[in-house]
């Protein structure tokens, strides 16, 4: 089987664009979490609406799976030029340093706002922060998400998950580079036509075996069902990264994938709405996993068709997406706390909340983080080299710094 690969100098603009757009959806999704009724989140709006549940659910069934697949594509390119320890060192610095900084500096306000709203934390952020960072006293039960651990990563859970998956692949590089590993990669990338439905099978098996026993926790340790889905999608992206044949097939079938995805989610909604009790079982799991994979396949195919060109905004987006991800949820909660007393209503308030979040991310990123060299690594960016320093040759292929919350 002759499967073409992207040449070493080729940059995948569609994957760059997808990564930026996927994290933009994460921001909008987290704004939606403030307004969707009956879904627990750090704060809840008095304007929470039940009608938001289905749009949020339709998005939630694939949004983070797409993010992990795109992250796997990045690793597929990076691993061509780096060995195990180079990957662990470079990825560890880019992922775990922002995680530690974010947990100490960015995330605490989220925990404080939630604790005050729950009536279990006294007002006064300075005193809260000293106690939070010292971890000297236990917090009241359910004061904030993660209170039982004394400190929380909240929306930054994506970073330790991604580092764990990257480390698993990096430590097993000899396996993936072996004849058996290459055979598996060629088999996946050689899927054509209806066989592109076969990646659903592992997702369905994992869901059938694990979903009811291991609900989502985002605490890394016992999140076995989400791990099974996210790591599988990460592997799919890793295998697909340098191939061209499978991407062309996804592009060719993009309209079919979209139509089938719509049919799968429509059937899922119809069965869920018509059920007298909670709808579950093999049929529902099958429809969910079919929709997940078909939606991702349709997005990848359309992106490869329409986004694979050097858009003027891509360079800025590539360097901005990571800081925006780290900042956005704290800015959402800060803005929501400031807007709530104004009672602006269910139309103006969400519009202002999105606007303030986007403006806050842009101002902090473009006005401060990207300009101050020592801040850059704390938000996943590389240090700027002095102008007199001779530029290094580019890394091969596509490079990326890197959130179901």
ZAMARGU-4260 file (C-alpha; in steps of 0.2 Angstrom, whole numbers, plus 5000, padded with zeros to 4 digits):
<rodrens>
0) 5000/5000/5000 | 5007/5017/4995 | 5001/5030/5006 | 5009/5047/5003 | 5015/5058/5017
5) 5016/5077/5018 | 5034/5083/5014 | 5044/5089/5029 | 5043/5107/5024 | 5024/5107/5021
10) 5013/5116/5034 | 4995/5111/5037 | 4986/5127/5037 | 4969/5118/5039 | 4975/5111/5055
15) 4981/5127/5061 | 4964/5135/5058 | 4955/5121/5065 | 4964/5122/5081 | 4961/5141/5083
20) 4942/5138/5079 | 4940/5123/5090 | 4947/5134/5105 | 4935/5148/5100 | 4921/5135/5102
25) 4928/5131/5119 | 4926/5149/5124 | 4908/5150/5118 | 4904/5134/5126 | 4910/5140/5143
30) 4899/5156/5141 | 4885/5144/5137 | 4888/5134/5153 | 4884/5150/5163 | 4867/5151/5155
35) 4861/5133/5152 | 4848/5127/5165 | 4851/5111/5176 | 4869/5109/5171 | 4881/5112/5186
40) 4895/5125/5183 | 4905/5137/5194 | 4892/5150/5193 | 4874/5150/5186 | 4865/5165/5178
45) 4847/5169/5184 | 4843/5169/5165 | 4847/5151/5163 | 4837/5143/5149 | 4832/5125/5146
50) 4832/5127/5127 | 4851/5129/5128 | 4853/5111/5133 | 4851/5103/5116 | 4863/5115/5107
55) 4876/5113/5120 | 4874/5094/5120 | 4875/5093/5101 | 4892/5103/5103 | 4898/5094/5118
60) 4897/5076/5110 | 4912/5080/5099 | 4921/5097/5104 | 4934/5090/5115 | 4937/5074/5104
65) 4941/5086/5090 | 4953/5096/5100 | 4962/5080/5106 | 4963/5073/5088 | 4970/5090/5082
70) 4983/5088/5096 | 4987/5071/5090 | 4990/5078/5072 | 5003/5090/5080 | 5012/5076/5088
75) 5012/5066/5072 | 5022/5080/5064 | 5033/5084/5079 | 5038/5066/5082 | 5046/5065/5065
80) 5060/5076/5071 | 5062/5072/5089 | 5065/5057/5100 | 5057/5051/5116 | 5066/5062/5128
85) 5066/5077/5116 | 5047/5076/5115 | 5044/5074/5134 | 5056/5089/5138 | 5048/5101/5125
90) 5030/5095/5128 | 5032/5095/5147 | 5038/5113/5147 | 5025/5119/5135 | 5011/5110/5145
95) 5015/5108/5163 | 5023/5126/5166 | 5007/5134/5161 | 4997/5122/5171 | 5007/5126/5187
100) 5006/5145/5184 | 4988/5144/5179 | 4983/5134/5195 | 4992/5147/5206 | 4988/5163/5197
105) 4974/5162/5184 | 4962/5149/5191 | 4960/5154/5210 | 4948/5168/5206 | 4936/5155/5199
110) 4937/5145/5215 | 4934/5161/5225 | 4919/5167/5215 | 4911/5150/5216 | 4914/5148/5235
115) 4907/5166/5238 | 4892/5162/5227 | 4889/5146/5237 | 4890/5155/5254 | 4905/5144/5259
120) 4919/5156/5257 | 4921/5173/5265 | 4922/5189/5253 | 4940/5195/5252 | 4950/5188/5238
125) 4967/5192/5246 | 4963/5181/5261 | 4956/5168/5250 | 4972/5167/5239 | 4984/5166/5254
130) 4974/5151/5261 | 4972/5143/5244 | 4990/5144/5240 | 4996/5138/5257 | 4984/5123/5257
135) 4985/5124/5276 | 4967/5122/5280 | 4954/5111/5272 | 4940/5120/5263 | 4921/5117/5267
140) 4914/5102/5257 | 4908/5108/5240 | 4914/5126/5242 | 4921/5125/5225 | 4925/5112/5212
145) 4941/5103/5218 | 4939/5109/5236 | 4942/5092/5242 | 4960/5093/5235 | 4963/5111/5242
150) 4968/5117/5224 | 4960/5115/5207 | 4964/5116/5189 | 4946/5119/5183 | 4946/5122/5164
155) 4965/5118/5163 | 4962/5099/5165 | 4966/5098/5146 | 4984/5101/5149 | 4988/5087/5161
160) 4977/5075/5150 | 4987/5080/5134 | 5004/5078/5143 | 4999/5061/5149 | 4994/5056/5131
165) 5009/5063/5124 | 5020/5054/5136 | 5012/5038/5133 | 5015/5039/5114 | 5033/5046/5117
170) 5038/5032/5129 | 5031/5019/5116 | 5039/5027/5101 | 5049/5011/5097 | 5032/5002/5096
175) 5024/5014/5084 | 5040/5015/5073 | 5041/4996/5073 | 5034/4985/5058 | 5018/4981/5068
180) 5016/5000/5073 | 5018/5005/5055 | 5006/4992/5049 | 4993/4998/5061 | 4996/5016/5055
185) 4995/5011/5037 | 4979/5001/5040 | 4970/5016/5048 | 4976/5028/5035 | 4971/5016/5021
190) 4953/5016/5026 | 4942/5021/5011 | 4923/5023/5008 | 4912/5015/5021 | 4927/5008/5030
195) 4930/5025/5037 | 4916/5021/5049 | 4927/5008/5057 | 4935/5020/5069 | 4918/5021/5078
200) 4920/5003/5084 | 4933/5006/5098 | 4924/5021/5103 | 4908/5011/5105 | 4916/4997/5114
205) 4924/5009/5127 | 4908/5018/5129 | 4898/5002/5131 | 4910/4995/5144 | 4915/5011/5154
210) 4902/5025/5152 | 4890/5019/5166 | 4904/5014/5178 | 4915/5030/5176 | 4906/5046/5174
215) 4917/5061/5169 | 4927/5069/5183 | 4942/5078/5174 | 4952/5073/5189 | 4964/5062/5178
220) 4965/5048/5190 | 4948/5039/5188 | 4942/5047/5172 | 4943/5030/5162 | 4929/5033/5150
225) 4934/5050/5144 | 4952/5044/5144 | 4947/5029/5132 | 4938/5041/5120 | 4951/5056/5121
230) 4966/5045/5119 | 4959/5035/5105 | 4955/5051/5096 | 4973/5057/5100 | 4980/5041/5092
235) 4969/5043/5077 | 4976/5061/5075 | 4994/5055/5078 | 4992/5042/5064 | 4984/5054/5052
240) 4996/5068/5054 | 5009/5065/5040 | 4997/5056/5028 | 4989/5063/5013 | 4978/5049/5007
245) 4966/5049/5022 | 4964/5068/5022 | 4959/5067/5003 | 4947/5054/5007 | 4939/5064/5021
250) 4938/5079/5010 | 4930/5068/4996 | 4917/5061/5008 | 4914/5077/5018 | 4896/5080/5012
255) 4891/5062/5015 | 4899/5063/5033 | 4889/5078/5037 | 4873/5071/5031 | 4876/5055/5041
260) 4881/5065/5056 | 4864/5075/5055 | 4855/5059/5053 | 4863/5051/5068 | 4860/5066/5080
265) 4842/5068/5073 | 4839/5050/5077 | 4847/5052/5094 | 4836/5067/5099 | 4820/5059/5093
270) 4823/5043/5103 | 4829/5054/5118 | 4813/5065/5117 | 4802/5050/5115 | 4808/5040/5129
275) 4798/5040/5145 | 4813/5038/5156 | 4832/5041/5154 | 4836/5035/5136 | 4851/5023/5137
280) 4857/5006/5130 | 4867/5000/5115 | 4856/5009/5102 | 4859/5026/5110 | 4877/5023/5113
285) 4879/5018/5094 | 4871/5034/5089 | 4881/5045/5100 | 4898/5037/5094 | 4892/5038/5076
290) 4888/5056/5078 | 4904/5060/5087 | 4915/5052/5073 | 4905/5058/5058 | 4904/5076/5065
295) 4923/5076/5067 | 4926/5068/5050 | 4914/5081/5042 | 4924/5095/5050 | 4941/5088/5045
300) 4935/5085/5027 | 4928/5103/5025 | 4943/5111/5034 | 4955/5102/5022 | 4944/5108/5007
305) 4941/5126/5012 | 4954/5131/5026 | 4971/5124/5019 | 4978/5140/5014 | 4989/5153/5022
310) 4976/5164/5030 | 4982/5181/5035 | 4976/5179/5053 | 4983/5162/5056 | 5000/5167/5062
315) 4992/5178/5075 | 4980/5165/5080 | 4993/5152/5082 | 5002/5162/5095 | 4986/5168/5103
320) 4976/5152/5105 | 4986/5146/5120 | 4985/5162/5131 | 4967/5164/5126 | 4963/5146/5132
325) 4972/5149/5149 | 4964/5166/5152 | 4946/5164/5145 | 4936/5155/5159 | 4943/5166/5173
330) 4938/5181/5162 | 4921/5174/5159 | 4918/5172/5178 | 4925/5189/5182 | 4914/5197/5169
335) 4898/5187/5174 | 4901/5192/5193 | 4902/5211/5187 | 4887/5210/5176 | 4875/5200/5187
340) 4871/5215/5199 | 4866/5226/5184 | 4851/5214/5179 | 4854/5218/5160 | 4842/5204/5154
345) 4844/5188/5144 | 4850/5196/5128 | 4861/5211/5132 | 4870/5202/5146 | 4876/5187/5136
350) 4881/5198/5122 | 4892/5209/5134 | 4899/5194/5143 | 4906/5187/5126 | 4912/5204/5121
355) 4921/5207/5138 | 4929/5190/5138 | 4935/5192/5120 | 4942/5210/5123 | 4950/5204/5139
360) 4959/5189/5131 | 4964/5201/5117 | 4970/5215/5128 | 4980/5204/5140 | 4987/5193/5126
365) 4992/5206/5113 | 4996/5220/5126 | 5005/5210/5139 | 5009/5192/5137 | 5016/5192/5119
370) 5026/5207/5123 | 5034/5202/5139 | 5047/5189/5136 | 5047/5181/5153 | 5028/5179/5153
375) 5028/5170/5137 | 5033/5152/5143 | 5020/5154/5157 | 5007/5154/5144 | 5014/5141/5133
380) 5024/5152/5121 | 5042/5151/5116 | 5054/5165/5121 | 5058/5178/5108 | 5075/5177/5102
385) 5086/5193/5101 | 5085/5201/5084 | 5104/5199/5082 | 5103/5180/5085 | 5103/5170/5069
390) 5086/5161/5066 | 5086/5142/5068 | 5079/5131/5054 | 5061/5128/5056 | 5054/5112/5065
395) 5047/5099/5052 | 5029/5100/5048 | 5016/5108/5058 | 5019/5114/5076 | 5007/5118/5089
400) 5009/5123/5108 | 4996/5112/5113 | 4952/5111/5131 | 4923/5091/5141 | 4922/5104/5154
</rodrens>
